[in-house]
Amino acid sequence: MELTAVPWAGPEWDDPALTLLARQLRDAHQAVAPLPPETRQRLIRHLLAITDLAKRDAGLAARRLDAFLADFRDGPDVG
């Protein structure tokens, strides 16, 4: 069996909406990372719930992420 060193180029499908959602989730995690530990942990749990939802309903996950980001812009202590 011969193994080739072909680098992975990502998934075989191209869904712009899912790609955008993934980038927004990545950016949200980066924005939350420098916050104090208690706040960061709580917000990361919200983001993980949104990420899990995206597996089943990407549209709803995108709307929830938009609401999360709007609240986050108003103040990082999102409830």
mmCIF file of the N, C-alpha and C atoms, coordinates in Angstrom:
data_MODEL
# 
_entry.id   MODEL 
# 
loop_
_atom_site.group_PDB 
_atom_site.id 
_atom_site.type_symbol 
_atom_site.label_atom_id 
_atom_site.label_alt_id 
_atom_site.label_comp_id 
_atom_site.label_asym_id 
_atom_site.label_entity_id 
_atom_site.label_seq_id 
_atom_site.pdbx_PDB_ins_code 
_atom_site.Cartn_x 
_atom_site.Cartn_y 
_atom_site.Cartn_z 
_atom_site.occupancy 
_atom_site.B_iso_or_equiv 
_atom_site.pdbx_formal_charge 
_atom_site.auth_seq_id 
_atom_site.auth_comp_id 
_atom_site.auth_asym_id 
_atom_site.auth_atom_id 
_atom_site.pdbx_PDB_model_num 
ATOM 1   N N  . MET A 1 1  ? 0.849   -1.183 0.000  1.00 0.00 ? 1  MET A N  1 
ATOM 2   C CA . MET A 1 1  ? 0.000   0.000  0.000  1.00 0.00 ? 1  MET A CA 1 
ATOM 3   C C  . MET A 1 1  ? 0.891   1.241  0.000  1.00 0.00 ? 1  MET A C  1 
ATOM 4   N N  . GLU A 1 2  ? 0.667   2.085  -0.958 1.00 0.00 ? 2  GLU A N  1 
ATOM 5   C CA . GLU A 1 2  ? 1.485   3.292  -1.095 1.00 0.00 ? 2  GLU A CA 1 
ATOM 6   C C  . GLU A 1 2  ? 0.702   4.508  -0.602 1.00 0.00 ? 2  GLU A C  1 
ATOM 7   N N  . LEU A 1 3  ? 1.309   5.290  0.259  1.00 0.00 ? 3  LEU A N  1 
ATOM 8   C CA . LEU A 1 3  ? 0.694   6.512  0.762  1.00 0.00 ? 3  LEU A CA 1 
ATOM 9   C C  . LEU A 1 3  ? 1.255   7.702  -0.008 1.00 0.00 ? 3  LEU A C  1 
ATOM 10  N N  . THR A 1 4  ? 0.380   8.597  -0.383 1.00 0.00 ? 4  THR A N  1 
ATOM 11  C CA . THR A 1 4  ? 0.830   9.807  -1.072 1.00 0.00 ? 4  THR A CA 1 
ATOM 12  C C  . THR A 1 4  ? 0.741   10.979 -0.119 1.00 0.00 ? 4  THR A C  1 
ATOM 13  N N  . ALA A 1 5  ? 1.534   11.965 -0.366 1.00 0.00 ? 5  ALA A N  1 
ATOM 14  C CA . ALA A 1 5  ? 1.563   13.151 0.494  1.00 0.00 ? 5  ALA A CA 1 
ATOM 15  C C  . ALA A 1 5  ? 0.802   14.296 -0.144 1.00 0.00 ? 5  ALA A C  1 
ATOM 16  N N  . VAL A 1 6  ? -0.432  14.025 -0.514 1.00 0.00 ? 6  VAL A N  1 
ATOM 17  C CA . VAL A 1 6  ? -1.272  15.065 -1.102 1.00 0.00 ? 6  VAL A CA 1 
ATOM 18  C C  . VAL A 1 6  ? -1.933  15.829 0.040  1.00 0.00 ? 6  VAL A C  1 
ATOM 19  N N  . PRO A 1 7  ? -1.712  17.135 0.133  1.00 0.00 ? 7  PRO A N  1 
ATOM 20  C CA . PRO A 1 7  ? -2.317  17.903 1.231  1.00 0.00 ? 7  PRO A CA 1 
ATOM 21  C C  . PRO A 1 7  ? -3.832  17.963 1.077  1.00 0.00 ? 7  PRO A C  1 
ATOM 22  N N  . TRP A 1 8  ? -4.503  17.938 2.227  1.00 0.00 ? 8  TRP A N  1 
ATOM 23  C CA . TRP A 1 8  ? -5.956  18.010 2.221  1.00 0.00 ? 8  TRP A CA 1 
ATOM 24  C C  . TRP A 1 8  ? -6.382  19.413 1.832  1.00 0.00 ? 8  TRP A C  1 
ATOM 25  N N  . ALA A 1 9  ? -7.276  19.540 0.890  1.00 0.00 ? 9  ALA A N  1 
ATOM 26  C CA . ALA A 1 9  ? -7.718  20.836 0.386  1.00 0.00 ? 9  ALA A CA 1 
ATOM 27  C C  . ALA A 1 9  ? -9.097  21.212 0.894  1.00 0.00 ? 9  ALA A C  1 
ATOM 28  N N  . GLY A 1 10 ? -9.567  20.530 1.905  1.00 0.00 ? 10 GLY A N  1 
ATOM 29  C CA . GLY A 1 10 ? -10.880 20.841 2.446  1.00 0.00 ? 10 GLY A CA 1 
ATOM 30  C C  . GLY A 1 10 ? -11.924 19.879 1.924  1.00 0.00 ? 10 GLY A C  1 
ATOM 31  N N  . PRO A 1 11 ? -13.178 20.125 2.252  1.00 0.00 ? 11 PRO A N  1 
ATOM 32  C CA . PRO A 1 11 ? -14.242 19.206 1.832  1.00 0.00 ? 11 PRO A CA 1 
ATOM 33  C C  . PRO A 1 11 ? -14.444 19.252 0.321  1.00 0.00 ? 11 PRO A C  1 
ATOM 34  N N  . GLU A 1 12 ? -15.052 18.201 -0.175 1.00 0.00 ? 12 GLU A N  1 
ATOM 35  C CA . GLU A 1 12 ? -15.305 18.086 -1.613 1.00 0.00 ? 12 GLU A CA 1 
ATOM 36  C C  . GLU A 1 12 ? -16.488 18.948 -2.054 1.00 0.00 ? 12 GLU A C  1 
ATOM 37  N N  . TRP A 1 13 ? -17.301 19.409 -1.140 1.00 0.00 ? 13 TRP A N  1 
ATOM 38  C CA . TRP A 1 13 ? -18.465 20.214 -1.475 1.00 0.00 ? 13 TRP A CA 1 
ATOM 39  C C  . TRP A 1 13 ? -18.138 21.685 -1.263 1.00 0.00 ? 13 TRP A C  1 
ATOM 40  N N  . ASP A 1 14 ? -18.928 22.528 -1.873 1.00 0.00 ? 14 ASP A N  1 
ATOM 41  C CA . ASP A 1 14 ? -18.745 23.966 -1.693 1.00 0.00 ? 14 ASP A CA 1 
ATOM 42  C C  . ASP A 1 14 ? -20.105 24.582 -1.407 1.00 0.00 ? 14 ASP A C  1 
ATOM 43  N N  . ASP A 1 15 ? -20.340 24.922 -0.164 1.00 0.00 ? 15 ASP A N  1 
ATOM 44  C CA . ASP A 1 15 ? -21.577 25.565 0.249  1.00 0.00 ? 15 ASP A CA 1 
ATOM 45  C C  . ASP A 1 15 ? -21.205 26.907 0.855  1.00 0.00 ? 15 ASP A C  1 
ATOM 46  N N  . PRO A 1 16 ? -21.396 27.991 0.108  1.00 0.00 ? 16 PRO A N  1 
ATOM 47  C CA . PRO A 1 16 ? -20.981 29.316 0.606  1.00 0.00 ? 16 PRO A CA 1 
ATOM 48  C C  . PRO A 1 16 ? -21.604 29.686 1.952  1.00 0.00 ? 16 PRO A C  1 
ATOM 49  N N  . ALA A 1 17 ? -22.857 29.290 2.186  1.00 0.00 ? 17 ALA A N  1 
ATOM 50  C CA . ALA A 1 17 ? -23.511 29.634 3.449  1.00 0.00 ? 17 ALA A CA 1 
ATOM 51  C C  . ALA A 1 17 ? -22.835 28.921 4.619  1.00 0.00 ? 17 ALA A C  1 
ATOM 52  N N  . LEU A 1 18 ? -22.501 27.637 4.439  1.00 0.00 ? 18 LEU A N  1 
ATOM 53  C CA . LEU A 1 18 ? -21.820 26.902 5.512  1.00 0.00 ? 18 LEU A CA 1 
ATOM 54  C C  . LEU A 1 18 ? -20.400 27.407 5.719  1.00 0.00 ? 18 LEU A C  1 
ATOM 55  N N  . THR A 1 19 ? -19.741 27.758 4.633  1.00 0.00 ? 19 THR A N  1 
ATOM 56  C CA . THR A 1 19 ? -18.391 28.299 4.741  1.00 0.00 ? 19 THR A CA 1 
ATOM 57  C C  . THR A 1 19 ? -18.414 29.617 5.518  1.00 0.00 ? 19 THR A C  1 
ATOM 58  N N  . LEU A 1 20 ? -19.375 30.474 5.217  1.00 0.00 ? 20 LEU A N  1 
ATOM 59  C CA . LEU A 1 20 ? -19.520 31.743 5.937  1.00 0.00 ? 20 LEU A CA 1 
ATOM 60  C C  . LEU A 1 20 ? -19.812 31.493 7.416  1.00 0.00 ? 20 LEU A C  1 
ATOM 61  N N  . LEU A 1 21 ? -20.711 30.562 7.703  1.00 0.00 ? 21 LEU A N  1 
ATOM 62  C CA . LEU A 1 21 ? -21.048 30.240 9.087  1.00 0.00 ? 21 LEU A CA 1 
ATOM 63  C C  . LEU A 1 21 ? -19.809 29.736 9.832  1.00 0.00 ? 21 LEU A C  1 
ATOM 64  N N  . ALA A 1 22 ? -19.041 28.879 9.201  1.00 0.00 ? 22 ALA A N  1 
ATOM 65  C CA . ALA A 1 22 ? -17.822 28.360 9.833  1.00 0.00 ? 22 ALA A CA 1 
ATOM 66  C C  . ALA A 1 22 ? -16.830 29.481 10.112 1.00 0.00 ? 22 ALA A C  1 
ATOM 67  N N  . ARG A 1 23 ? -16.664 30.380 9.177  1.00 0.00 ? 23 ARG A N  1 
ATOM 68  C CA . ARG A 1 23 ? -15.741 31.509 9.391  1.00 0.00 ? 23 ARG A CA 1 
ATOM 69  C C  . ARG A 1 23 ? -16.229 32.417 10.516 1.00 0.00 ? 23 ARG A C  1 
ATOM 70  N N  . GLN A 1 24 ? -17.533 32.667 10.557 1.00 0.00 ? 24 GLN A N  1 
ATOM 71  C CA . GLN A 1 24 ? -18.080 33.520 11.608 1.00 0.00 ? 24 GLN A CA 1 
ATOM 72  C C  . GLN A 1 24 ? -17.919 32.868 12.985 1.00 0.00 ? 24 GLN A C  1 
ATOM 73  N N  . LEU A 1 25 ? -18.121 31.554 13.047 1.00 0.00 ? 25 LEU A N  1 
ATOM 74  C CA . LEU A 1 25 ? -17.913 30.850 14.308 1.00 0.00 ? 25 LEU A CA 1 
ATOM 75  C C  . LEU A 1 25 ? -16.448 30.924 14.737 1.00 0.00 ? 25 LEU A C  1 
ATOM 76  N N  . ARG A 1 26 ? -15.550 30.736 13.791 1.00 0.00 ? 26 ARG A N  1 
ATOM 77  C CA . ARG A 1 26 ? -14.113 30.833 14.096 1.00 0.00 ? 26 ARG A CA 1 
ATOM 78  C C  . ARG A 1 26 ? -13.782 32.234 14.615 1.00 0.00 ? 26 ARG A C  1 
ATOM 79  N N  . ASP A 1 27 ? -14.293 33.259 13.940 1.00 0.00 ? 27 ASP A N  1 
ATOM 80  C CA . ASP A 1 27 ? -14.025 34.639 14.351 1.00 0.00 ? 27 ASP A CA 1 
ATOM 81  C C  . ASP A 1 27 ? -14.628 34.939 15.720 1.00 0.00 ? 27 ASP A C  1 
ATOM 82  N N  . ALA A 1 28 ? -15.808 34.383 15.994 1.00 0.00 ? 28 ALA A N  1 
ATOM 83  C CA . ALA A 1 28 ? -16.445 34.593 17.304 1.00 0.00 ? 28 ALA A CA 1 
ATOM 84  C C  . ALA A 1 28 ? -15.598 33.956 18.406 1.00 0.00 ? 28 ALA A C  1 
ATOM 85  N N  . HIS A 1 29 ? -15.080 32.759 18.153 1.00 0.00 ? 29 HIS A N  1 
ATOM 86  C CA . HIS A 1 29 ? -14.209 32.112 19.143 1.00 0.00 ? 29 HIS A CA 1 
ATOM 87  C C  . HIS A 1 29 ? -12.947 32.945 19.380 1.00 0.00 ? 29 HIS A C  1 
ATOM 88  N N  . GLN A 1 30 ? -12.410 33.527 18.322 1.00 0.00 ? 30 GLN A N  1 
ATOM 89  C CA . GLN A 1 30 ? -11.220 34.362 18.465 1.00 0.00 ? 30 GLN A CA 1 
ATOM 90  C C  . GLN A 1 30 ? -11.527 35.628 19.258 1.00 0.00 ? 30 GLN A C  1 
ATOM 91  N N  . ALA A 1 31 ? -12.723 36.184 19.082 1.00 0.00 ? 31 ALA A N  1 
ATOM 92  C CA . ALA A 1 31 ? -13.106 37.390 19.809 1.00 0.00 ? 31 ALA A CA 1 
ATOM 93  C C  . ALA A 1 31 ? -13.322 37.103 21.295 1.00 0.00 ? 31 ALA A C  1 
ATOM 94  N N  . VAL A 1 32 ? -13.791 35.905 21.612 1.00 0.00 ? 32 VAL A N  1 
ATOM 95  C CA . VAL A 1 32 ? -14.080 35.522 22.991 1.00 0.00 ? 32 VAL A CA 1 
ATOM 96  C C  . VAL A 1 32 ? -12.796 35.120 23.734 1.00 0.00 ? 32 VAL A C  1 
ATOM 97  N N  . ALA A 1 33 ? -11.810 34.620 23.018 1.00 0.00 ? 33 ALA A N  1 
ATOM 98  C CA . ALA A 1 33 ? -10.597 34.056 23.629 1.00 0.00 ? 33 ALA A CA 1 
ATOM 99  C C  . ALA A 1 33 ? -9.890  34.973 24.631 1.00 0.00 ? 33 ALA A C  1 
ATOM 100 N N  . PRO A 1 34 ? -9.751  36.281 24.380 1.00 0.00 ? 34 PRO A N  1 
ATOM 101 C CA . PRO A 1 34 ? -8.998  37.106 25.335 1.00 0.00 ? 34 PRO A CA 1 
ATOM 102 C C  . PRO A 1 34 ? -9.793  37.560 26.569 1.00 0.00 ? 34 PRO A C  1 
ATOM 103 N N  . LEU A 1 35 ? -11.048 37.178 26.676 1.00 0.00 ? 35 LEU A N  1 
ATOM 104 C CA . LEU A 1 35 ? -11.871 37.618 27.806 1.00 0.00 ? 35 LEU A CA 1 
ATOM 105 C C  . LEU A 1 35 ? -11.464 36.898 29.090 1.00 0.00 ? 35 LEU A C  1 
ATOM 106 N N  . PRO A 1 36 ? -11.880 37.437 30.234 1.00 0.00 ? 36 PRO A N  1 
ATOM 107 C CA . PRO A 1 36 ? -11.598 36.772 31.511 1.00 0.00 ? 36 PRO A CA 1 
ATOM 108 C C  . PRO A 1 36 ? -12.181 35.348 31.518 1.00 0.00 ? 36 PRO A C  1 
ATOM 109 N N  . PRO A 1 37 ? -11.558 34.429 32.253 1.00 0.00 ? 37 PRO A N  1 
ATOM 110 C CA . PRO A 1 37 ? -11.941 33.011 32.199 1.00 0.00 ? 37 PRO A CA 1 
ATOM 111 C C  . PRO A 1 37 ? -13.426 32.716 32.411 1.00 0.00 ? 37 PRO A C  1 
ATOM 112 N N  . GLU A 1 38 ? -14.045 33.300 33.422 1.00 0.00 ? 38 GLU A N  1 
ATOM 113 C CA . GLU A 1 38 ? -15.459 32.991 33.692 1.00 0.00 ? 38 GLU A CA 1 
ATOM 114 C C  . GLU A 1 38 ? -16.348 33.418 32.534 1.00 0.00 ? 38 GLU A C  1 
ATOM 115 N N  . THR A 1 39 ? -16.132 34.613 32.022 1.00 0.00 ? 39 THR A N  1 
ATOM 116 C CA . THR A 1 39 ? -16.918 35.112 30.899 1.00 0.00 ? 39 THR A CA 1 
ATOM 117 C C  . THR A 1 39 ? -16.633 34.287 29.657 1.00 0.00 ? 39 THR A C  1 
ATOM 118 N N  . ARG A 1 40 ? -15.368 34.032 29.406 1.00 0.00 ? 40 ARG A N  1 
ATOM 119 C CA . ARG A 1 40 ? -14.964 33.268 28.218 1.00 0.00 ? 40 ARG A CA 1 
ATOM 120 C C  . ARG A 1 40 ? -15.599 31.880 28.210 1.00 0.00 ? 40 ARG A C  1 
ATOM 121 N N  . GLN A 1 41 ? -15.564 31.181 29.334 1.00 0.00 ? 41 GLN A N  1 
ATOM 122 C CA . GLN A 1 41 ? -16.125 29.828 29.402 1.00 0.00 ? 41 GLN A CA 1 
ATOM 123 C C  . GLN A 1 41 ? -17.613 29.820 29.103 1.00 0.00 ? 41 GLN A C  1 
ATOM 124 N N  . ARG A 1 42 ? -18.326 30.788 29.649 1.00 0.00 ? 42 ARG A N  1 
ATOM 125 C CA . ARG A 1 42 ? -19.771 30.869 29.429 1.00 0.00 ? 42 ARG A CA 1 
ATOM 126 C C  . ARG A 1 42 ? -20.082 31.148 27.964 1.00 0.00 ? 42 ARG A C  1 
ATOM 127 N N  . LEU A 1 43 ? -19.336 32.081 27.370 1.00 0.00 ? 43 LEU A N  1 
ATOM 128 C CA . LEU A 1 43 ? -19.585 32.426 25.970 1.00 0.00 ? 43 LEU A CA 1 
ATOM 129 C C  . LEU A 1 43 ? -19.177 31.296 25.028 1.00 0.00 ? 43 LEU A C  1 
ATOM 130 N N  . ILE A 1 44 ? -18.117 30.588 25.367 1.00 0.00 ? 44 ILE A N  1 
ATOM 131 C CA . ILE A 1 44 ? -17.709 29.451 24.539 1.00 0.00 ? 44 ILE A CA 1 
ATOM 132 C C  . ILE A 1 44 ? -18.786 28.369 24.577 1.00 0.00 ? 44 ILE A C  1 
ATOM 133 N N  . ARG A 1 45 ? -19.429 28.168 25.716 1.00 0.00 ? 45 ARG A N  1 
ATOM 134 C CA . ARG A 1 45 ? -20.530 27.190 25.770 1.00 0.00 ? 45 ARG A CA 1 
ATOM 135 C C  . ARG A 1 45 ? -21.654 27.591 24.816 1.00 0.00 ? 45 ARG A C  1 
ATOM 136 N N  . HIS A 1 46 ? -21.951 28.891 24.744 1.00 0.00 ? 46 HIS A N  1 
ATOM 137 C CA . HIS A 1 46 ? -22.958 29.364 23.785 1.00 0.00 ? 46 HIS A CA 1 
ATOM 138 C C  . HIS A 1 46 ? -22.519 29.054 22.358 1.00 0.00 ? 46 HIS A C  1 
ATOM 139 N N  . LEU A 1 47 ? -21.262 29.343 22.056 1.00 0.00 ? 47 LEU A N  1 
ATOM 140 C CA . LEU A 1 47 ? -20.759 29.099 20.698 1.00 0.00 ? 47 LEU A CA 1 
ATOM 141 C C  . LEU A 1 47 ? -20.749 27.613 20.364 1.00 0.00 ? 47 LEU A C  1 
ATOM 142 N N  . LEU A 1 48 ? -20.420 26.763 21.322 1.00 0.00 ? 48 LEU A N  1 
ATOM 143 C CA . LEU A 1 48 ? -20.444 25.324 21.073 1.00 0.00 ? 48 LEU A CA 1 
ATOM 144 C C  . LEU A 1 48 ? -21.865 24.824 20.829 1.00 0.00 ? 48 LEU A C  1 
ATOM 145 N N  . ALA A 1 49 ? -22.837 25.398 21.526 1.00 0.00 ? 49 ALA A N  1 
ATOM 146 C CA . ALA A 1 49 ? -24.232 25.033 21.280 1.00 0.00 ? 49 ALA A CA 1 
ATOM 147 C C  . ALA A 1 49 ? -24.652 25.443 19.872 1.00 0.00 ? 49 ALA A C  1 
ATOM 148 N N  . ILE A 1 50 ? -24.214 26.607 19.439 1.00 0.00 ? 50 ILE A N  1 
ATOM 149 C CA . ILE A 1 50 ? -24.519 27.064 18.080 1.00 0.00 ? 50 ILE A CA 1 
ATOM 150 C C  . ILE A 1 50 ? -23.835 26.154 17.055 1.00 0.00 ? 50 ILE A C  1 
ATOM 151 N N  . THR A 1 51 ? -22.593 25.773 17.335 1.00 0.00 ? 51 THR A N  1 
ATOM 152 C CA . THR A 1 51 ? -21.862 24.870 16.446 1.00 0.00 ? 51 THR A CA 1 
ATOM 153 C C  . THR A 1 51 ? -22.584 23.531 16.339 1.00 0.00 ? 51 THR A C  1 
ATOM 154 N N  . ASP A 1 52 ? -23.047 23.000 17.455 1.00 0.00 ? 52 ASP A N  1 
ATOM 155 C CA . ASP A 1 52 ? -23.778 21.739 17.434 1.00 0.00 ? 52 ASP A CA 1 
ATOM 156 C C  . ASP A 1 52 ? -25.079 21.878 16.644 1.00 0.00 ? 52 ASP A C  1 
ATOM 157 N N  . LEU A 1 53 ? -25.777 22.985 16.833 1.00 0.00 ? 53 LEU A N  1 
ATOM 158 C CA . LEU A 1 53 ? -27.013 23.234 16.095 1.00 0.00 ? 53 LEU A CA 1 
ATOM 159 C C  . LEU A 1 53 ? -26.756 23.288 14.588 1.00 0.00 ? 53 LEU A C  1 
ATOM 160 N N  . ALA A 1 54 ? -25.612 23.812 14.190 1.00 0.00 ? 54 ALA A N  1 
ATOM 161 C CA . ALA A 1 54 ? -25.282 23.939 12.767 1.00 0.00 ? 54 ALA A CA 1 
ATOM 162 C C  . ALA A 1 54 ? -25.238 22.583 12.075 1.00 0.00 ? 54 ALA A C  1 
ATOM 163 N N  . LYS A 1 55 ? -24.971 21.522 12.820 1.00 0.00 ? 55 LYS A N  1 
ATOM 164 C CA . LYS A 1 55 ? -24.950 20.176 12.241 1.00 0.00 ? 55 LYS A CA 1 
ATOM 165 C C  . LYS A 1 55 ? -26.336 19.748 11.785 1.00 0.00 ? 55 LYS A C  1 
ATOM 166 N N  . ARG A 1 56 ? -27.369 20.282 12.424 1.00 0.00 ? 56 ARG A N  1 
ATOM 167 C CA . ARG A 1 56 ? -28.743 19.889 12.121 1.00 0.00 ? 56 ARG A CA 1 
ATOM 168 C C  . ARG A 1 56 ? -29.520 20.947 11.346 1.00 0.00 ? 56 ARG A C  1 
ATOM 169 N N  . ASP A 1 57 ? -29.265 22.221 11.649 1.00 0.00 ? 57 ASP A N  1 
ATOM 170 C CA . ASP A 1 57 ? -30.031 23.311 11.027 1.00 0.00 ? 57 ASP A CA 1 
ATOM 171 C C  . ASP A 1 57 ? -29.121 24.528 10.880 1.00 0.00 ? 57 ASP A C  1 
ATOM 172 N N  . ALA A 1 58 ? -28.455 24.602 9.745  1.00 0.00 ? 58 ALA A N  1 
ATOM 173 C CA . ALA A 1 58 ? -27.479 25.672 9.522  1.00 0.00 ? 58 ALA A CA 1 
ATOM 174 C C  . ALA A 1 58 ? -28.133 27.047 9.512  1.00 0.00 ? 58 ALA A C  1 
ATOM 175 N N  . GLY A 1 59 ? -29.322 27.146 8.981  1.00 0.00 ? 59 GLY A N  1 
ATOM 176 C CA . GLY A 1 59 ? -30.013 28.430 8.933  1.00 0.00 ? 59 GLY A CA 1 
ATOM 177 C C  . GLY A 1 59 ? -30.318 28.977 10.319 1.00 0.00 ? 59 GLY A C  1 
ATOM 178 N N  . LEU A 1 60 ? -30.844 28.107 11.174 1.00 0.00 ? 60 LEU A N  1 
ATOM 179 C CA . LEU A 1 60 ? -31.138 28.517 12.546 1.00 0.00 ? 60 LEU A CA 1 
ATOM 180 C C  . LEU A 1 60 ? -29.851 28.848 13.290 1.00 0.00 ? 60 LEU A C  1 
ATOM 181 N N  . ALA A 1 61 ? -28.812 28.064 13.068 1.00 0.00 ? 61 ALA A N  1 
ATOM 182 C CA . ALA A 1 61 ? -27.525 28.335 13.713 1.00 0.00 ? 61 ALA A CA 1 
ATOM 183 C C  . ALA A 1 61 ? -26.984 29.697 13.287 1.00 0.00 ? 61 ALA A C  1 
ATOM 184 N N  . ALA A 1 62 ? -27.127 30.028 12.016 1.00 0.00 ? 62 ALA A N  1 
ATOM 185 C CA . ALA A 1 62 ? -26.660 31.327 11.523 1.00 0.00 ? 62 ALA A CA 1 
ATOM 186 C C  . ALA A 1 62 ? -27.426 32.465 12.191 1.00 0.00 ? 62 ALA A C  1 
ATOM 187 N N  . ARG A 1 63 ? -28.743 32.294 12.354 1.00 0.00 ? 63 ARG A N  1 
ATOM 188 C CA . ARG A 1 63 ? -29.542 33.333 13.019 1.00 0.00 ? 63 ARG A CA 1 
ATOM 189 C C  . ARG A 1 63 ? -29.156 33.462 14.485 1.00 0.00 ? 63 ARG A C  1 
ATOM 190 N N  . ARG A 1 64 ? -28.919 32.336 15.155 1.00 0.00 ? 64 ARG A N  1 
ATOM 191 C CA . ARG A 1 64 ? -28.498 32.376 16.562 1.00 0.00 ? 64 ARG A CA 1 
ATOM 192 C C  . ARG A 1 64 ? -27.125 33.027 16.695 1.00 0.00 ? 64 ARG A C  1 
ATOM 193 N N  . LEU A 1 65 ? -26.235 32.727 15.758 1.00 0.00 ? 65 LEU A N  1 
ATOM 194 C CA . LEU A 1 65 ? -24.904 33.338 15.807 1.00 0.00 ? 65 LEU A CA 1 
ATOM 195 C C  . LEU A 1 65 ? -25.003 34.840 15.568 1.00 0.00 ? 65 LEU A C  1 
ATOM 196 N N  . ASP A 1 66 ? -25.860 35.259 14.643 1.00 0.00 ? 66 ASP A N  1 
ATOM 197 C CA . ASP A 1 66 ? -26.051 36.694 14.410 1.00 0.00 ? 66 ASP A CA 1 
ATOM 198 C C  . ASP A 1 66 ? -26.532 37.384 15.687 1.00 0.00 ? 66 ASP A C  1 
ATOM 199 N N  . ALA A 1 67 ? -27.478 36.762 16.382 1.00 0.00 ? 67 ALA A N  1 
ATOM 200 C CA . ALA A 1 67 ? -27.983 37.340 17.636 1.00 0.00 ? 67 ALA A CA 1 
ATOM 201 C C  . ALA A 1 67 ? -26.875 37.368 18.696 1.00 0.00 ? 67 ALA A C  1 
ATOM 202 N N  . PHE A 1 68 ? -26.100 36.298 18.781 1.00 0.00 ? 68 PHE A N  1 
ATOM 203 C CA . PHE A 1 68 ? -24.980 36.246 19.726 1.00 0.00 ? 68 PHE A CA 1 
ATOM 204 C C  . PHE A 1 68 ? -23.999 37.376 19.443 1.00 0.00 ? 68 PHE A C  1 
ATOM 205 N N  . LEU A 1 69 ? -23.630 37.543 18.165 1.00 0.00 ? 69 LEU A N  1 
ATOM 206 C CA . LEU A 1 69 ? -22.654 38.568 17.803 1.00 0.00 ? 69 LEU A CA 1 
ATOM 207 C C  . LEU A 1 69 ? -23.188 39.973 18.055 1.00 0.00 ? 69 LEU A C  1 
ATOM 208 N N  . ALA A 1 70 ? -24.479 40.190 17.809 1.00 0.00 ? 70 ALA A N  1 
ATOM 209 C CA . ALA A 1 70 ? -25.075 41.497 18.086 1.00 0.00 ? 70 ALA A CA 1 
ATOM 210 C C  . ALA A 1 70 ? -25.006 41.806 19.574 1.00 0.00 ? 70 ALA A C  1 
ATOM 211 N N  . ASP A 1 71 ? -25.323 40.820 20.414 1.00 0.00 ? 71 ASP A N  1 
ATOM 212 C CA . ASP A 1 71 ? -25.232 41.004 21.863 1.00 0.00 ? 71 ASP A CA 1 
ATOM 213 C C  . ASP A 1 71 ? -23.782 41.209 22.290 1.00 0.00 ? 71 ASP A C  1 
ATOM 214 N N  . PHE A 1 72 ? -22.880 40.468 21.674 1.00 0.00 ? 72 PHE A N  1 
ATOM 215 C CA . PHE A 1 72 ? -21.467 40.567 22.024 1.00 0.00 ? 72 PHE A CA 1 
ATOM 216 C C  . PHE A 1 72 ? -20.923 41.952 21.693 1.00 0.00 ? 72 PHE A C  1 
ATOM 217 N N  . ARG A 1 73 ? -21.334 42.509 20.563 1.00 0.00 ? 73 ARG A N  1 
ATOM 218 C CA . ARG A 1 73 ? -20.883 43.864 20.197 1.00 0.00 ? 73 ARG A CA 1 
ATOM 219 C C  . ARG A 1 73 ? -21.385 44.910 21.179 1.00 0.00 ? 73 ARG A C  1 
ATOM 220 N N  . ASP A 1 74 ? -22.581 44.667 21.737 1.00 0.00 ? 74 ASP A N  1 
ATOM 221 C CA . ASP A 1 74 ? -23.137 45.606 22.719 1.00 0.00 ? 74 ASP A CA 1 
ATOM 222 C C  . ASP A 1 74 ? -22.378 45.548 24.039 1.00 0.00 ? 74 ASP A C  1 
ATOM 223 N N  . GLY A 1 75 ? -21.775 44.428 24.331 1.00 0.00 ? 75 GLY A N  1 
ATOM 224 C CA . GLY A 1 75 ? -20.989 44.229 25.545 1.00 0.00 ? 75 GLY A CA 1 
ATOM 225 C C  . GLY A 1 75 ? -20.630 42.778 25.664 1.00 0.00 ? 75 GLY A C  1 
ATOM 226 N N  . PRO A 1 76 ? -19.404 42.457 25.988 1.00 0.00 ? 76 PRO A N  1 
ATOM 227 C CA . PRO A 1 76 ? -18.976 41.056 25.980 1.00 0.00 ? 76 PRO A CA 1 
ATOM 228 C C  . PRO A 1 76 ? -19.617 40.182 27.062 1.00 0.00 ? 76 PRO A C  1 
ATOM 229 N N  . ASP A 1 77 ? -20.381 40.760 27.965 1.00 0.00 ? 77 ASP A N  1 
ATOM 230 C CA . ASP A 1 77 ? -21.011 39.961 29.020 1.00 0.00 ? 77 ASP A CA 1 
ATOM 231 C C  . ASP A 1 77 ? -22.371 39.460 28.539 1.00 0.00 ? 77 ASP A C  1 
ATOM 232 N N  . VAL A 1 78 ? -22.361 38.696 27.460 1.00 0.00 ? 78 VAL A N  1 
ATOM 233 C CA . VAL A 1 78 ? -23.599 38.177 26.855 1.00 0.00 ? 78 VAL A CA 1 
ATOM 234 C C  . VAL A 1 78 ? -24.222 37.175 27.787 1.00 0.00 ? 78 VAL A C  1 
ATOM 235 N N  . GLY A 1 79 ? -25.547 37.262 27.970 1.00 0.00 ? 79 GLY A N  1 
ATOM 236 C CA . GLY A 1 79 ? -26.240 36.376 28.884 1.00 0.00 ? 79 GLY A CA 1 
ATOM 237 C C  . GLY A 1 79 ? -26.647 35.134 28.234 1.00 0.00 ? 79 GLY A C  1 
# 
